[in-house]
């Protein structure tokens, strides 16, 4: 008589039913838009210098960049790829960035985390104005 497998039919079916659910959990933690969602790897023209008001910030979703301007007129730029799970941040309320994946929040002026689960700040980018345009890219 052939040896019987230690796994019963019920155990195998239960495992098969749970596998797709487990896979969905992993998909929910991956970055929407897939691996192409990334910070700029070269300088990019974001738009007119006048688009970012003093004391404000502007989110450039197409480039995964946020630019803020302090009261003195100095610009700061950060990657909007969340430091927690790599999701592209798509929401800016005032100067607070909100990640759609797990709710991490960041200060668009400093890049610092203001609400977990993220623990690391956003990556700072080089930013300047050239011919009336905002240009941002990887830090030198």
Protein Blocks (a to p, Z undefined) as FASTA:
>chain_A
ZZddfbdfklmmmmmmmmmmmmmmmmmmpcehijmlccdfbdcdfbjfklpcghiacddf
knopacdddfkopacdddfbdfklopacfbdehjaccdfklopacdfknopafbdfbfbd
cdddddddeehiacddddZZ
